[in-house]
Amino acid sequence: MPAHANDLPSSAASLAGKAHPLTMAGLAPEHVAFLGECVAKNVYVHVLCWSETPAAWSILSEAAAATHIERSGLSIPHPATVPMWVQRVAPQLSEMLGREWDEDVAESTLATIVQRLPVRFAMAVVDHEPGERQGADGARYRSLFSGCLTAYEAYLKASGQRSVRIMVAPSEGDAKNDLRLTVYGDLLRHLDRTEPRDTPELVFWPEGTPSLPMEVAQLAAAAVSRHLQEPTQVNPLFETVRAHLAPPSHFHALGGRTGRR
């Protein structure tokens, strides 16, 4: 069964990866943002997802549970045997669909659920050419973090809301996690911020099943990536993400090719 929003770790220490032990405790769900990541054909996508109200993740859990109950009684005579991309990216959210394995129905159902959530997204995309100079990984991380934080801080200024306290990203192993922490820390020192506490601390999701909000962020990043690879294909999840974007969200590209959506 899908994890409930209250399954979010009660202490930040249990959220942290090995590369960055976290000392803060007593985090409420609305204090946490989730960073989805996807790479395909040397195009890297980051999507930052956060709630606009304290009830957002409870709404997600209730919608997942209701959908699971509704579809669990369906009889599908010949369900597909090859996992869909949504099942690979978001297994718990896919599980709630029961035996409905039709890709178009699954994408539309998930898009409807996400569309109804009081959440926002910030997005950054980087083209990474094979054989780029040494240090390109750090430059790529910096551009992706910068794109998401620029849009997020613009949202905070416009809405008057306070920043989340931590930003949870998927773990990529100790070496890459350490590099990301170094790049992120350096980026924060150069951001135009009124108060240091207004920028979330970066942590990594530990091994094991991610939470439903983490899956939403991963699903959003994958949907954006699929749109970039096949822009003419129907992509209801991408349209939902785009409708929830906090402008300006940038398509960053190394080598000078930068665009904006």
C-alpha positions in Angstrom: 0.0 0.0 0.0 1.2 3.6 -0.6 3.0 5.3 2.2 1.1 8.0 4.1 2.3 11.6 4.3 2.8 11.0 8.0 5.3 8.4 7.1 7.7 11.3 6.4 10.5 10.9 8.9 9.7 12.7 12.1 13.3 13.8 12.6 15.6 15.3 10.0 18.3 13.0 11.0 16.4 10.1 9.5 16.1 12.0 6.2 19.8 12.6 5.8 22.2 10.7 3.7 25.7 9.6 4.8 27.3 12.5 3.1 25.4 15.1 5.2 24.2 14.2 8.7 21.4 16.6 9.6 20.9 18.0 13.0 17.5 19.7 12.8 14.5 17.9 14.2 10.8 18.3 14.5 10.2 18.9 10.8 6.6 19.1 9.6 5.8 17.9 6.1 5.5 21.4 4.8 9.1 22.1 5.9 10.4 19.7 3.3 10.9 20.2 -0.5 11.7 17.3 -2.8 14.1 17.4 -5.8 13.3 15.1 -8.7 16.1 14.2 -11.1 16.2 12.5 -14.5 18.8 12.1 -17.3 18.2 10.9 -20.8 20.4 11.3 -23.9 22.8 13.6 -22.0 20.0 16.0 -21.0 19.7 16.5 -17.2 16.5 17.6 -15.6 16.0 18.8 -12.0 12.4 19.5 -10.7 12.0 21.0 -7.2 8.6 20.3 -5.7 7.1 21.9 -2.6 3.7 22.2 -0.9 1.8 25.5 -0.8 -0.3 24.3 2.2 0.4 22.1 5.2 -2.3 19.7 3.9 -0.8 19.0 0.5 0.9 15.7 1.2 -2.2 14.4 3.2 -4.3 15.2 0.2 -1.9 13.2 -1.9 -2.1 10.2 0.4 -5.9 10.3 0.6 -6.1 10.6 -3.2 -3.7 7.6 -3.6 -5.7 5.5 -1.2 -9.0 6.4 -2.8 -7.7 5.5 -6.2 -6.3 2.2 -5.0 -9.6 1.2 -3.5 -11.5 2.3 -6.6 -9.3 0.3 -9.0 -8.4 -2.7 -6.9 -11.7 -4.4 -8.0 -11.1 -3.9 -11.7 -10.6 -7.1 -13.7 -8.0 -6.6 -16.5 -7.9 -9.8 -18.6 -4.4 -9.3 -20.1 -2.4 -6.7 -18.2 0.9 -5.7 -19.7 4.0 -7.6 -18.6 6.6 -4.9 -19.3 6.8 -2.2 -16.6 5.7 1.2 -17.7 8.0 4.2 -17.1 5.7 5.5 -14.5 6.0 2.2 -12.6 9.8 2.4 -12.7 9.9 6.1 -11.6 7.0 6.0 -9.0 6.3 2.4 -7.9 4.0 3.4 -5.0 1.9 5.8 -7.1 1.7 3.2 -9.8 0.6 0.6 -7.3 -2.5 2.6 -6.4 -3.7 2.0 -9.9 -4.3 -1.6 -9.1 -4.4 -3.8 -12.2 -4.9 -0.9 -14.6 -1.7 -1.1 -16.6 -2.7 0.9 -19.7 0.0 3.6 -20.1 -2.3 6.4 -21.3 -4.9 5.8 -18.5 -2.1 5.6 -15.9 -0.5 8.9 -17.0 -3.9 10.7 -17.2 -4.9 9.4 -13.8 -1.6 10.5 -12.2 -1.7 13.8 -14.0 -5.2 14.4 -12.5 -4.1 13.6 -9.0 -1.0 15.9 -9.2 -3.0 18.7 -10.9 -5.3 18.8 -7.8 -2.5 19.1 -5.4 -1.6 22.5 -3.8 2.0 22.1 -4.9 4.4 24.1 -7.1 7.4 23.1 -9.2 10.6 24.8 -10.2 12.6 23.3 -13.1 16.1 23.5 -14.6 17.5 21.6 -17.6 21.1 21.2 -18.8 22.5 19.8 -22.0 25.7 17.9 -21.3 27.8 17.2 -24.3 29.9 14.0 -24.2 33.6 14.6 -23.7 33.2 18.0 -22.0 36.0 19.5 -20.0 37.1 18.3 -16.6 34.9 19.7 -13.9 31.7 19.6 -16.1 29.9 17.6 -13.4 30.3 20.5 -10.9 29.2 23.1 -13.5 26.2 21.0 -14.4 25.1 20.6 -10.7 25.6 24.3 -10.1 23.5 25.3 -13.1 20.7 22.9 -12.1 20.6 24.0 -8.5 20.8 27.6 -9.5 17.8 27.3 -11.9 15.6 25.7 -9.3 16.6 28.0 -6.5 16.2 31.2 -8.6 12.6 30.2 -9.4 11.9 29.1 -5.9 13.2 32.3 -4.3 11.2 34.4 -6.8 8.1 32.4 -5.7 8.9 33.1 -2.0 9.2 36.8 -2.6 6.0 37.0 -4.6 3.9 34.8 -2.2 5.4 36.0 1.1 5.8 32.4 2.3 8.8 31.2 4.3 11.3 28.8 2.8 11.2 25.1 3.5 14.0 24.0 5.8 15.4 21.1 3.8 15.5 20.0 0.2 15.6 16.2 -0.2 17.3 14.8 -3.3 17.8 11.2 -4.5 21.2 9.7 -3.3 23.8 9.1 -6.0 26.4 7.5 -3.9 28.9 9.1 -1.5 31.3 10.6 -4.1 28.6 12.4 -6.1 26.7 13.4 -3.0 29.8 15.0 -1.6 30.3 16.9 -4.9 26.7 18.1 -4.9 27.0 19.3 -1.3 30.2 21.2 -2.2 28.7 22.8 -5.3 25.4 23.6 -3.4 27.3 25.2 -0.5 29.4 27.3 -2.8 26.3 28.4 -4.7 24.6 29.5 -1.6 27.5 31.8 -0.7 26.9 33.7 -4.0 23.2 33.9 -4.0 21.5 37.3 -3.4 19.6 36.4 -0.2 18.4 38.6 2.6 18.7 35.9 5.2 20.8 32.7 5.0 18.0 30.7 6.8 15.8 31.4 3.8 17.6 28.8 1.7 16.9 25.1 2.3 19.6 22.7 3.4 20.4 19.9 1.0 20.1 16.3 2.2 19.8 12.9 0.5 17.0 10.3 0.8 18.5 7.2 2.4 18.3 3.8 0.9 14.8 2.3 0.8 11.4 3.2 -0.5 11.0 6.9 -1.1 8.0 8.8 0.1 5.0 9.7 -2.1 6.1 13.4 -2.3 9.5 12.2 -3.5 7.9 10.1 -6.1 5.8 13.1 -7.3 9.1 15.0 -7.8 10.7 12.1 -9.6 7.6 11.7 -11.8 7.7 15.4 -12.7 11.3 15.3 -13.7 10.7 12.2 -15.8 7.7 13.8 -17.5 9.8 16.9 -18.4 12.6 14.7 -19.7 10.1 12.7 -21.9 8.7 16.0 -23.3 12.2 17.2 -24.2 12.9 13.9 -26.0 9.5 13.7 -27.8 7.9 17.2 -27.7 5.1 16.2 -30.1 3.9 13.3 -28.0 0.8 13.7 -25.8 2.2 14.1 -22.2 -0.5 14.9 -19.7 2.0 14.8 -16.8 4.2 17.4 -18.4 1.3 19.7 -19.0 0.4 19.4 -15.3 3.9 20.2 -14.3 4.1 23.2 -16.6 0.8 24.5 -15.2 2.2 24.3 -11.7 5.6 25.9 -12.5 6.8 28.8 -10.5 8.3 31.2 -13.0 11.0 31.9 -14.0 12.1 28.3 -14.5 15.0 28.0 -16.8 16.3 25.5 -19.4 20.0 25.9 -18.5 22.5 24.6 -21.1 26.2 24.4 -20.8 28.1 25.9 -23.7 26.0 29.0 -24.0 22.7 27.4 -25.2 20.2 28.6 -22.7 16.5 29.0 -23.1 13.4 29.6 -21.0 9.9 28.2 -20.8 
